[in-house]
Amino acid sequence: MQLYLLFFLLLFFGITFILRSYVTWKNTKVNPFAFERTDDAHGFNGRLFIAIILLEFLVIIIHTFFEHLHPILLPIWYLDFPILKVIGWILLHLALLWVSIAQHQMSDSWRIGIDDKNKTALVTKGLFAYSRNPIFLGIIIANLGLLFVLPNAFVLIIFILSYTVIQTQVRLEEAFLLSTFGINYQKYQSKAPRWF
């Protein structure tokens, strides 16, 4: 099961980041990675996203291949129950499906970060009719699932950091969408909740 967790993480990032980025680039010739090396909140968030992903892979690699180092991950014994692990795996797989569907529905408008150079459509149908941020919601659910599957202090830090960065990014994106789409985005805000 330890090796499968690494495989699943590779699959998750492969489908939701690499494959989706390639499909978007192929269809639009636009790089969907819109974070820039700026000193504002958006640029800082982009660097934190990368740091979180690298930390996630490091923790999973230690968990998979270096069993003697498990104690340095600071296991959280009171979350280490078989039922929570089952719930965690269910959440991980549902999150992958959920994020993939949302990205497909977002189509060529999908970006990693705020793209203020290339005009995209405002997506309000499919999962976006029920949540303004279904992709971010899926990532939060995936990180919660990972915490249940692998309860340790580092995964808890990953969950807290990721949740905080996502909350910040959502507010940055809402301000951008409001300035870009105006009344249309306001109407969308009144119909669809931020999360669910």
Backbone as JSON, one array per atom type, in Angstrom:
{
  "sequence": "MQLYLLFFLLLFFGITFILRSYVTWKNTKVNPFAFERTDDAHGFNGRLFIAIILLEFLVIIIHTFFEHLHPILLPIWYLDFPILKVIGWILLHLALLWVSIAQHQMSDSWRIGIDDKNKTALVTKGLFAYSRNPIFLGIIIANLGLLFVLPNAFVLIIFILSYTVIQTQVRLEEAFLLSTFGINYQKYQSKAPRWF",
  "N": [[0.82, -1.21, 0.0], [2.08, 1.16, 0.57], [3.69, 1.72, -1.66], [1.7, 2.06, -3.53], [0.58, 4.47, -2.72], [2.52, 6.35, -3.46], [2.43, 5.89, -6.22], [-0.21, 6.7, -6.69], [-0.07, 9.42, -6.04], [1.68, 10.33, -8.03], [0.07, 9.74, -10.23], [-2.12, 11.43, -9.71], [-0.98, 14.04, -9.85], [0.07, 13.81, -12.38], [-2.21, 13.58, -14.04], [-3.84, 15.8, -13.31], [-2.19, 18.06, -13.4], [0.12, 17.86, -15.21], [-0.87, 16.49, -17.61], [-3.28, 17.94, -18.01], [-2.24, 20.51, -18.31], [-0.74, 20.17, -20.64], [-2.77, 19.54, -22.52], [-4.26, 21.93, -22.45], [-2.3, 23.75, -23.34], [-1.79, 22.66, -25.9], [-4.24, 23.09, -27.17], [-4.51, 25.86, -27.07], [-2.05, 27.09, -27.3], [-1.07, 28.52, -25.22], [0.71, 28.95, -22.24], [-0.43, 27.38, -19.43], [0.45, 27.77, -16.87], [0.37, 30.33, -14.83], [1.55, 31.71, -12.79], [3.88, 34.15, -11.81], [7.26, 35.28, -11.21], [6.96, 37.32, -9.11], [6.85, 39.88, -6.55], [4.49, 40.09, -5.22], [1.33, 39.14, -3.64], [0.25, 37.14, -5.26], [2.45, 36.06, -6.7], [3.94, 35.14, -4.52], [2.19, 33.19, -3.52], [2.31, 31.37, -5.64], [4.93, 30.4, -5.41], [4.73, 29.18, -2.92], [2.85, 27.14, -3.49], [4.41, 25.45, -5.12], [6.42, 24.72, -3.28], [4.88, 23.31, -1.42], [4.02, 21.1, -2.95], [6.5, 19.87, -3.5], [7.27, 19.24, -0.87], [5.26, 17.44, -0.26], [5.81, 15.3, -2.03], [8.34, 14.61, -1.02], [7.72, 13.69, 1.58], [6.09, 11.46, 0.94], [7.91, 9.88, -0.45], [9.81, 9.33, 1.56], [8.1, 7.9, 3.27], [7.53, 5.72, 1.61], [9.99, 4.46, 0.85], [11.85, 4.56, 2.93], [11.58, 3.23, 5.61], [12.75, 3.19, 8.13], [13.0, 5.83, 8.7], [10.52, 6.77, 9.33], [9.76, 7.65, 11.98], [10.73, 10.31, 12.05], [8.87, 11.73, 10.67], [6.95, 12.23, 12.44], [4.53, 10.63, 13.42], [0.97, 10.75, 13.87], [-0.57, 9.28, 16.2], [-3.18, 9.09, 17.21], [-4.82, 9.47, 15.08], [-4.49, 7.29, 13.59], [-6.2, 5.01, 12.45], [-7.83, 2.14, 11.07], [-10.38, 2.62, 9.83], [-10.32, 5.35, 9.28], [-8.28, 5.39, 7.43], [-9.47, 4.02, 5.31], [-11.56, 5.82, 4.72], [-9.94, 7.95, 3.98], [-8.66, 6.97, 1.62], [-10.9, 6.73, -0.02], [-11.65, 9.44, -0.2], [-9.38, 10.47, -1.52], [-9.5, 9.18, -4.06], [-12.04, 10.02, -4.96], [-11.56, 12.76, -5.04], [-9.65, 12.96, -7.1], [-11.21, 12.17, -9.31], [-13.21, 14.17, -9.2], [-11.73, 16.61, -9.49], [-10.64, 16.16, -12.03], [-12.95, 16.08, -13.64], [-13.93, 18.69, -13.23], [-11.81, 20.2, -14.31], [-11.95, 19.36, -16.96], [-14.45, 20.41, -17.62], [-13.87, 23.08, -17.36], [-12.17, 23.4, -19.44], [-10.43, 25.09, -21.99], [-10.14, 27.35, -20.5], [-8.84, 26.8, -18.21], [-6.36, 27.46, -15.82], [-3.24, 27.67, -14.01], [-3.05, 29.65, -11.56], [-3.39, 33.26, -11.94], [-4.19, 34.48, -15.02], [-3.58, 37.26, -16.6], [-3.06, 38.06, -19.1], [-4.14, 36.68, -21.22], [-7.28, 36.36, -22.55], [-10.0, 34.59, -21.15], [-12.89, 32.43, -21.02], [-15.71, 32.84, -18.81], [-16.52, 30.28, -16.75], [-19.43, 28.67, -15.85], [-21.01, 26.48, -15.69], [-21.86, 22.94, -15.25], [-19.97, 21.38, -12.7], [-19.27, 23.84, -11.77], [-21.56, 25.24, -11.46], [-22.42, 24.63, -8.99], [-20.37, 25.08, -7.27], [-18.03, 27.67, -6.98], [-15.4, 27.16, -7.0], [-14.52, 24.41, -7.7], [-12.22, 22.91, -8.35], [-10.18, 23.71, -6.57], [-11.54, 22.97, -4.25], [-11.56, 20.2, -4.59], [-8.8, 19.69, -4.32], [-8.38, 20.39, -1.66], [-9.93, 18.39, -0.45], [-8.51, 16.15, -1.31], [-6.08, 16.51, 0.06], [-6.98, 16.32, 2.69], [-7.8, 13.66, 2.63], [-5.28, 12.47, 2.25], [-4.1, 13.08, 4.7], [-5.63, 11.45, 6.39], [-4.93, 8.93, 5.41], [-2.19, 8.9, 5.76], [-1.32, 9.73, 8.56], [0.55, 12.12, 9.89], [2.77, 14.62, 11.28], [3.94, 16.16, 9.26], [2.28, 15.85, 7.03], [0.03, 16.99, 8.09], [0.95, 19.63, 8.31], [1.25, 20.15, 5.58], [-1.45, 20.01, 4.81], [-2.56, 22.2, 6.26], [-1.01, 24.4, 5.29], [-1.59, 24.22, 2.53], [-4.38, 24.6, 2.55], [-4.51, 27.22, 3.53], [-3.09, 28.67, 1.55], [-4.72, 28.15, -0.66], [-7.13, 29.38, 0.16], [-6.28, 32.06, 0.17], [-5.53, 32.35, -2.54], [-7.98, 31.94, -3.85], [-9.39, 34.25, -3.12], [-7.83, 36.22, -4.33], [-8.22, 35.49, -7.0], [-10.98, 35.86, -7.22], [-11.2, 38.65, -7.0], [-9.86, 39.37, -9.33], [-11.5, 38.17, -11.3], [-13.86, 39.55, -10.87], [-13.1, 42.14, -11.61], [-12.61, 41.63, -14.27], [-14.93, 40.43, -15.44], [-17.05, 41.77, -14.34], [-20.41, 42.65, -13.84], [-21.45, 40.22, -14.71], [-19.92, 38.34, -13.34], [-20.62, 39.03, -10.75], [-23.33, 38.29, -10.74], [-23.0, 35.55, -11.06], [-21.65, 34.96, -8.67], [-23.74, 35.37, -6.89], [-25.34, 33.23, -7.4], [-23.86, 30.81, -7.25], [-22.16, 29.17, -4.61], [-19.06, 29.9, -2.85], [-17.66, 27.56, -2.12], [-19.36, 25.13, -1.63]],
  "CA": [[0.0, 0.0, 0.0], [2.98, 2.32, 0.58], [4.08, 2.0, -3.04], [0.52, 2.56, -4.24], [0.39, 5.88, -2.37], [3.42, 7.09, -4.35], [1.85, 5.76, -7.57], [-1.42, 7.52, -6.77], [0.35, 10.82, -6.05], [2.18, 10.57, -9.39], [-1.1, 9.72, -11.11], [-2.91, 12.64, -9.43], [-0.29, 15.2, -10.43], [0.21, 13.58, -13.81], [-3.48, 13.85, -14.72], [-4.41, 17.12, -13.03], [-1.27, 19.16, -13.69], [0.92, 17.69, -16.44], [-1.73, 16.2, -18.75], [-4.19, 19.07, -18.23], [-1.43, 21.62, -18.83], [-0.4, 19.86, -22.03], [-3.98, 19.67, -23.33], [-4.57, 23.35, -22.57], [-1.29, 24.35, -24.21], [-1.99, 22.17, -27.27], [-5.45, 23.71, -27.73], [-4.48, 27.33, -27.07], [-0.66, 27.58, -27.42], [-0.84, 29.38, -24.06], [1.21, 28.24, -21.07], [-1.44, 27.57, -18.39], [1.08, 28.13, -15.59], [0.29, 31.79, -14.89], [2.27, 32.35, -11.69], [5.12, 34.78, -12.21], [8.19, 35.53, -10.1], [6.73, 38.69, -8.64], [6.92, 40.0, -5.1], [3.15, 40.35, -4.69], [0.68, 37.98, -3.02], [0.06, 36.09, -6.27], [3.74, 35.42, -6.92], [4.28, 34.41, -3.29], [1.35, 32.0, -3.49], [2.84, 30.42, -6.62], [6.12, 29.74, -4.84], [4.26, 28.29, -1.85], [2.26, 25.96, -4.14], [5.51, 24.57, -5.54], [7.04, 24.2, -2.07], [3.96, 22.32, -0.84], [4.08, 19.91, -3.8], [7.8, 19.23, -3.26], [7.21, 18.64, 0.47], [4.36, 16.27, -0.36], [6.57, 14.21, -2.65], [9.4, 14.19, -0.1], [7.1, 12.89, 2.65], [5.65, 10.18, 0.38], [9.12, 9.09, -0.77], [10.31, 8.82, 2.85], [7.14, 6.9, 3.72], [7.56, 4.55, 0.73], [11.27, 3.77, 0.68], [12.74, 4.69, 4.09], [10.74, 2.91, 6.77], [13.47, 3.51, 9.36], [12.87, 7.27, 8.93], [9.12, 7.11, 9.63], [9.6, 8.44, 13.2], [11.01, 11.75, 11.87], [7.66, 12.35, 10.13], [6.12, 12.48, 13.62], [3.19, 10.05, 13.25], [-0.11, 11.17, 14.78], [-1.12, 7.96, 16.52], [-4.62, 9.12, 17.5], [-5.55, 9.46, 13.8], [-4.07, 6.08, 12.87], [-7.22, 3.98, 12.58], [-8.16, 1.57, 9.76], [-11.55, 3.23, 9.21], [-9.91, 6.64, 8.73], [-7.5, 5.11, 6.23], [-10.45, 3.7, 4.26], [-12.17, 7.1, 4.34], [-8.91, 8.72, 3.28], [-8.51, 6.47, 0.25], [-12.11, 7.11, -0.75], [-11.55, 10.87, -0.48], [-8.34, 10.66, -2.53], [-9.98, 8.76, -5.38], [-13.12, 10.93, -5.34], [-10.96, 14.05, -5.36], [-9.05, 12.85, -8.44], [-12.32, 12.18, -10.27], [-13.86, 15.48, -9.1], [-10.84, 17.62, -10.09], [-10.54, 15.87, -13.46], [-14.21, 16.5, -14.27], [-13.97, 20.15, -13.19], [-10.84, 20.71, -15.28], [-12.5, 19.1, -18.29], [-15.53, 21.37, -17.83], [-13.25, 24.4, -17.51], [-11.6, 23.33, -20.79], [-9.28, 25.95, -22.3], [-10.06, 28.46, -19.54], [-8.11, 26.34, -17.03], [-5.03, 28.03, -15.58], [-2.65, 27.56, -12.68], [-2.79, 31.04, -11.24], [-4.19, 34.29, -12.61], [-3.66, 34.85, -16.34], [-4.14, 38.56, -16.98], [-2.58, 38.39, -20.46], [-4.94, 35.95, -22.21], [-8.72, 36.36, -22.21], [-10.65, 33.28, -21.07], [-14.33, 32.5, -20.77], [-16.18, 32.59, -17.45], [-17.19, 28.98, -16.74], [-20.46, 28.68, -14.79], [-21.85, 25.28, -15.83], [-21.3, 21.71, -14.71], [-19.68, 21.49, -11.27], [-19.13, 25.26, -11.44], [-22.88, 25.76, -11.1], [-22.64, 24.3, -7.59], [-19.22, 25.59, -6.53], [-17.22, 28.54, -7.82], [-14.01, 26.68, -6.95], [-14.52, 22.95, -7.51], [-10.88, 22.33, -8.45], [-9.55, 23.94, -5.27], [-12.26, 22.13, -3.29], [-11.05, 18.85, -4.77], [-7.45, 19.62, -3.77], [-8.54, 20.36, -0.2], [-10.42, 17.06, -0.1], [-7.39, 15.21, -1.51], [-5.11, 16.68, 1.16], [-7.59, 15.74, 3.88], [-7.69, 12.21, 2.45], [-3.88, 12.09, 2.49], [-3.88, 13.14, 6.15], [-6.23, 10.25, 6.99], [-4.17, 7.76, 4.98], [-0.82, 8.99, 6.28], [-1.41, 10.75, 9.62], [1.77, 12.55, 10.57], [2.84, 16.07, 11.45], [4.28, 16.83, 8.01], [1.08, 15.89, 6.19], [-0.83, 18.01, 8.71], [1.49, 20.92, 7.87], [0.88, 20.26, 4.15], [-2.88, 20.32, 4.75], [-2.79, 23.57, 6.76], [-0.42, 25.33, 4.33], [-2.36, 24.16, 1.29], [-5.68, 25.21, 2.8], [-4.29, 28.67, 3.66], [-2.71, 29.19, 0.24], [-5.91, 28.08, -1.51], [-8.05, 30.44, 0.59], [-5.73, 33.32, -0.32], [-5.6, 32.36, -4.0], [-9.38, 32.1, -4.24], [-9.77, 35.65, -2.97], [-7.13, 36.95, -5.39], [-8.89, 35.18, -8.27], [-12.3, 36.49, -7.22], [-11.0, 40.07, -7.3], [-9.5, 39.45, -10.74], [-12.68, 37.83, -12.1], [-14.8, 40.66, -10.72], [-12.63, 43.26, -12.44], [-12.62, 41.22, -15.67], [-16.27, 40.1, -15.94], [-17.99, 42.72, -13.78], [-21.75, 42.26, -13.41], [-21.65, 38.79, -14.99], [-19.34, 37.58, -12.24], [-21.46, 39.3, -9.58], [-24.51, 37.42, -10.86], [-22.53, 34.18, -10.82], [-21.4, 34.88, -7.23], [-25.01, 35.31, -6.17], [-25.98, 31.92, -7.66], [-23.03, 29.67, -6.86], [-21.35, 29.47, -3.43], [-17.61, 29.83, -3.04], [-17.19, 26.18, -1.99], [-20.44, 24.18, -1.94]],
  "C": [[0.86, 1.26, 0.0], [3.38, 2.71, -0.83], [2.9, 2.55, -3.83], [0.27, 4.03, -3.94], [1.28, 6.76, -3.25], [2.88, 7.06, -5.78], [0.64, 6.67, -7.71], [-1.06, 9.0, -6.83], [0.87, 11.21, -7.44], [1.04, 10.64, -10.39], [-1.91, 11.01, -10.95], [-2.26, 13.85, -10.09], [-0.12, 15.05, -11.94], [-1.04, 13.95, -14.59], [-3.89, 15.31, -14.55], [-3.48, 18.29, -13.35], [-0.57, 18.98, -15.04], [0.02, 17.48, -17.66], [-2.66, 17.38, -19.06], [-3.45, 20.27, -18.79], [-1.09, 21.41, -20.3], [-1.61, 20.04, -22.94], [-4.34, 21.13, -23.53], [-3.58, 24.05, -23.5], [-1.5, 23.94, -25.67], [-3.17, 22.86, -27.93], [-5.31, 25.21, -27.92], [-3.11, 27.92, -27.4], [-0.33, 28.59, -26.32], [-0.34, 28.5, -22.91], [0.21, 28.46, -19.92], [-0.86, 27.91, -17.03], [1.25, 29.65, -15.57], [0.95, 32.48, -13.7], [3.58, 32.93, -12.22], [5.99, 35.04, -10.98], [8.1, 36.99, -9.66], [6.75, 38.69, -7.11], [5.57, 40.37, -4.49], [2.56, 39.06, -4.12], [0.53, 36.83, -4.0], [1.36, 35.33, -6.53], [4.18, 34.6, -5.72], [3.48, 33.12, -3.18], [1.87, 30.93, -4.46], [4.05, 29.68, -6.09], [5.73, 28.79, -3.71], [3.62, 27.01, -2.41], [3.35, 24.96, -4.51], [6.18, 23.93, -4.32], [6.18, 23.11, -1.43], [4.02, 21.01, -1.63], [5.38, 19.15, -3.57], [7.82, 18.56, -1.88], [6.35, 17.38, 0.47], [5.1, 15.07, -0.95], [7.67, 13.7, -1.72], [8.85, 13.29, 1.0], [6.69, 11.52, 2.13], [6.84, 9.3, 0.04], [9.73, 8.52, 0.51], [9.41, 7.7, 3.34], [7.27, 5.6, 2.92], [8.86, 3.76, 0.82], [12.17, 3.78, 1.92], [11.97, 4.48, 5.38], [11.43, 3.3, 8.08], [13.41, 5.01, 9.69], [11.45, 7.71, 9.27], [8.98, 7.94, 10.91], [9.87, 9.94, 13.01], [9.82, 12.48, 11.25], [6.65, 12.67, 11.23], [4.69, 11.96, 13.43], [2.21, 10.56, 14.3], [-0.92, 9.92, 15.11], [-2.64, 7.98, 16.71], [-5.47, 9.31, 16.24], [-5.28, 8.18, 13.01], [-5.04, 4.93, 13.13], [-7.57, 3.43, 11.19], [-9.34, 2.25, 9.07], [-11.2, 4.59, 8.61], [-9.07, 6.46, 7.47], [-8.42, 4.79, 5.05], [-11.12, 4.98, 3.77], [-11.19, 7.95, 3.55], [-8.72, 8.28, 1.84], [-9.72, 6.81, -0.61], [-12.05, 8.59, -1.15], [-10.51, 11.15, -1.57], [-8.84, 10.32, -3.93], [-11.13, 9.64, -5.87], [-12.58, 12.28, -5.75], [-10.34, 14.04, -6.75], [-10.13, 12.92, -9.51], [-12.96, 13.57, -10.34], [-13.03, 16.56, -9.8], [-10.74, 17.41, -11.59], [-11.78, 16.32, -14.22], [-14.27, 18.03, -14.33], [-13.0, 20.76, -14.2], [-11.34, 20.5, -16.7], [-13.6, 20.11, -18.61], [-14.98, 22.79, -18.0], [-12.57, 24.53, -18.87], [-10.42, 24.29, -20.95], [-9.17, 27.17, -21.39], [-9.22, 28.08, -18.32], [-6.71, 26.95, -16.99], [-4.55, 27.65, -14.19], [-2.23, 28.97, -12.31], [-3.67, 31.98, -12.05], [-3.5, 34.7, -13.9], [-4.31, 36.16, -16.77], [-3.71, 38.99, -18.38], [-3.44, 37.76, -21.55], [-6.38, 35.86, -21.74], [-9.26, 34.93, -22.21], [-12.13, 33.49, -20.8], [-14.62, 32.27, -19.29], [-17.0, 31.3, -17.46], [-18.16, 28.94, -15.56], [-21.34, 27.43, -14.83], [-21.15, 24.06, -15.28], [-21.11, 21.84, -13.2], [-19.6, 22.94, -10.82], [-20.48, 25.92, -11.15], [-23.16, 25.55, -9.62], [-21.52, 24.81, -6.68], [-18.4, 26.47, -7.46], [-15.77, 28.06, -7.9], [-13.93, 25.16, -6.79], [-13.13, 22.32, -7.58], [-10.14, 22.51, -7.12], [-10.22, 23.1, -4.18], [-11.76, 20.69, -3.37], [-9.65, 18.68, -4.19], [-7.49, 19.6, -2.25], [-8.98, 18.98, 0.26], [-9.32, 16.03, -0.25], [-6.38, 15.31, -0.37], [-5.67, 16.17, 2.48], [-7.51, 14.21, 3.81], [-6.28, 11.72, 2.72], [-3.56, 12.1, 3.98], [-4.47, 11.92, 6.85], [-5.45, 8.98, 6.63], [-2.79, 7.73, 5.64], [-0.78, 10.06, 7.38], [-0.07, 11.02, 10.28], [1.83, 14.08, 10.54], [3.14, 16.79, 10.14], [3.09, 16.9, 7.06], [0.07, 16.89, 6.77], [-0.37, 19.41, 8.32], [1.13, 21.17, 6.4], [-0.58, 20.66, 4.03], [-3.15, 21.77, 5.16], [-2.24, 24.6, 5.78], [-1.23, 25.4, 3.04], [-3.7, 24.85, 1.45], [-5.54, 26.74, 2.85], [-3.97, 29.3, 2.31], [-3.92, 29.21, -0.7], [-6.9, 29.18, -1.13], [-7.59, 31.8, 0.1], [-5.88, 33.43, -1.84], [-7.02, 32.57, -4.51], [-9.8, 33.57, -4.16], [-9.07, 36.54, -4.0], [-7.83, 36.74, -6.73], [-10.27, 35.81, -8.34], [-12.2, 37.98, -7.55], [-10.68, 40.25, -8.78], [-10.73, 39.19, -11.63], [-13.73, 38.93, -12.03], [-14.39, 41.85, -11.59], [-12.7, 42.93, -13.93], [-14.04, 41.08, -16.22], [-17.38, 40.97, -15.34], [-19.31, 42.12, -13.32], [-22.03, 40.79, -13.65], [-21.08, 37.93, -13.86], [-20.13, 37.81, -10.95], [-22.71, 38.42, -9.58], [-24.15, 35.97, -10.55], [-22.27, 33.98, -9.33], [-22.69, 34.72, -6.43], [-25.71, 33.96, -6.34], [-25.18, 30.75, -7.13], [-22.19, 30.03, -5.63], [-19.86, 29.33, -3.72], [-17.12, 28.38, -3.03], [-18.27, 25.17, -2.36], [-21.73, 24.62, -1.27]]
}
